[in-house]
Amino acid sequence: MKSFRKTATLLIAAATLLIGSANAKAAGLLIADGGFGGVLEIKEHDVNVTINNGIAVTRVTQVFVNTEKRQVEALYTFPVPKGASVANFSMWIKGKEMVGEVLEKKRAREIYNSYKSRRRDPGLLEQVDYKTFEMRIFPIGPKAEQKVEIVYYQELNVDHDQATYVYPLATVTRKDINARTTGKFAINAEIKSAIPLVKIASPSHADEFVLNQHTENYAVASLETSGGSLAADVVLNYDLMRPKTGMDLLTLRQTGEDGFFCLTLTSGKDLAKQDTGMDYVFLLDISGSMANDGKLIMSKNSVSAFIGELGPEDRFEMMTFNVNPGTLFNAMQPADTANKDAAKAHLDTQRARGGTVLAPAMNTAYKYSDPDRTLNVVILSDGMTEQKERRTLIQLIDERPRNARVFCIGVGNEVNRPLLEQMAQESGGLAAFISRGDNFQRQARAFRRKLMRPVASDVSIDLGSIGAYNITPEKLPNLYHGSPIRVYGRYKASGEKEIALKADVQGQEISEAVTLAFPQSDQNNPEIERMWALQRVDQLMKQSNRSGTRENVIDEIVRLGEDFSIVTQYTSFLVLENDGEYKRWKIDRRNSRRLSRDRAAQTRRQEMLDAIRTKAQANIGPQQASKPKKAAAPQTGAKKPIKLASAPRTPASQNNAVTPPKRRQSRDFSLESPASQNNTPSKRKKRRFRSSGGGPVGPLFVGIAVWLRRRKSKKRVGSLNH
């Protein structure tokens, strides 16, 4: 490792990955380590993004230039967004692209070092932690250029029907660094969505992007500049319009193999808002790690905003913790003006110090549980707790009161996202992440909006006769308004299959069914298999958090990484000089074959999108007037013409000249109204509903929504009669 530090180093590290992060102070790092004074410039920086129903594939192509008169080794450290994983690493060697292959981490490092000692061309890409990757390239010759390409996959954050894509750039570590490319910086994004797009915008680079929405299901965003700045994250938002809840299905299946699927359950605005109060315990982390990067200030602002959004029916308590918990009121208090002011005054007195021990604070928060009210435990922390405490925290989630949910708000750029997400998900809550540039009031309102609508809990999906296996997550989280649930898995059977949904809404058990198509062959969504493998790895890592050891999952993680070409903490990408070198080391070219297949599918999809764009632009400019055709003379004895029924209008994205006929892979639920709505239902009453048809918009939970509204009306009438 010391020898690496004597060579020129290229570092491009993480900036904030959050919604509203455009104001984060950031800069690219192009530095020489070891005192040699060498410089590596970024000549070009191209980013191409394709977003397919909430799954983004980001392809980053960069050209580096060695400005020194000696050969160097480059170390390229870069961040990936939440839930993303690198799926390809390529280098251009002697003008030819060499595609990397994934190997067990130790073996990849040994092979890389063997080439480095002989000054041959290798490249190595490793995962450093849960959010950072490092790429080593050797050698880059004197005054030479080096082209590389990295591809990563991710699910987009969706908050209150707004999807957010963030391209992270670099964090400041030295004030005197030039954070600009010397040549072109460009980012192009194409967005395809089964759910209609309302609008697309860039809060970070609004004046620099050209935004075009060609149809309600397809939009394009483009930014290009010479000498582009690397000083701020690029953020794109697009709003979705799905007023009703439904299921969307994406599949991938190679001929003769089992298929992959991604089933997305999205909540709509079917249910009326609740007007019942809830209880909140805010746990504010005031440990020493919160002093870094203004985390405690962000936490104070967030808690203040959350408390400010509480309604008159709500009650709350505010606690602080480092190695010990501390309470403000020592009892639940109504969310009136006096108590809100007292909480804000108490926040102003808090200072960051001591270690981070969360378990005692959670046990104390559970004491506030009232069986007649929902308890929301809201933790604001960076999650930087001791490794040995993580198993205890997961156990505490299992031991929480039945009416309690845990919400984790990650604060700052250095956040243990996997731990906070696991705690929230396994308690039926949600995880969110905030940064210095965020709008705290917006976050607080979005948080409240989710809780103000009835939550579908105990959600289960019966996949019926498709022969599904290796499904993740094993247990579905609660369904909140504005936050979709995605289910990944493998399937064996094909054809039109009934999918059944069960859930509990305020004690009312519902059961519904829709029919979706699982094809025998489908190569249009190559992202799905890698996303499935990535979710499986995440599932195994969460299992290890429960057991306290990773020894029993490492072999399976390595197998998934090698088989599906994804970088993990235990696998790495290795690029060798030519195909003969891969043969010499007996390395199977799995990723090379997969990449060829994926690029073919992406080319087909691009042709489809180009056709949509061409059709959308056909009406721009002068239009040639069409001449009326002369009517043909009637023929004697000819039969009267038959008037044909008009065919249904087909969107451009479903044009049969470009794509095959649409299968039923996007369905909404239509529920029959309960027959017994004039009678007060029991606390848990089963009711079966059936799907009534397809189309992009249709009601979900309509029957239960009507019942809830009528129940509230009866309560109001009853209170007036008394």
Buried (B, 14 or more C-beta within 10 A) or exposed (E): EEEBEEBBBBBBBBBBBBBBBBBBEBBBBBBBBBEBEBBBBBBBBBBBBBBBBBBBBBBBBBBBBBBBEBBBBBBBBBBBBBBBBBBBBBBBBEEEBBBBBBBBBEBBBEBBBEBBEEEBBBBBBBBEEBBBBBBBBBBBBEEEBBBBBBBBBBBBBBBBBBBBBBBBBBBBEEEEBBBBBBBBBBBBBBBBBBBBBBEBBBBBBEEBBEBBBBBBBBBBBBBBBEEBBBBBBBBBBBBBBBEBBBBBBBBBBBEEEBBBBBBBBBBBBBBBEBEEBBBBBBBBBBBBBBBBBBBBBBBBBBBBBBBBBBEEEBBBBBBBBBEEBBBBBEEBBBBEEEBBEBBBEBBEEBEBEBEBBBBEBBEBBBEBBEEEBBBBBBBBBBBBBEEEBBBBBBEBBEEBBEBBBBBBBBBBBBBBBBBBBBBBBBBBBBBBBBBBBBBBBBBBBBBBBBBBBBBBBEBEBEBBEBBBEBBBBEEBBBBBBBBBBBBBBBBEBBEEBBBBBBBBBBEBBBBBBBBBBBBEEBBBBBBBBBBBBBBBBBBBBBBBBBEEEBEEBBEBBBEBBBBBBBBBBBBBBBBBBEEEBBEEEEBEBBBBEBBEEBEEBBEBBEEBBEBBBEBBEEEEEEEEEEEEEEEEEEEEEEEEEEEEEEEEEEBBBBEEEBBEEBBEBBBBBBBEEBEEBEEEBEEEBEBEBBBEEBEBEBBBBBBBBBBBEBBBEEEEEEEEEE
